[in-house]
Amino acid sequence: MTGLGHIQHITELEATIVIARAGKPMARLVPIETMTRRKPGAWRGFKISNEALFAPMDPEDVDAAEGKHTDEFGITLRRSSEP
């Protein structure tokens, strides 16, 4: 057994898995204690108006989507391929 199947088998045993790179722990996979069932139909009747759905984006949002700005989270300007 390799890959995801192996991890799934270990988690079924309720073991904790630590993923490391060069001996440094990077992530921990732990079993979920209890699963909660979703409530069917929770979003029933939720509607978005056409005006909101098709409204033009703010220039700042367009720039953020294209990766062209810097903000408090460290998103920086994309490197230009032009000289």
Order of alpha helices (4+ residues) and beta strands (2+ residues): alpha-beta-beta-alpha-alpha
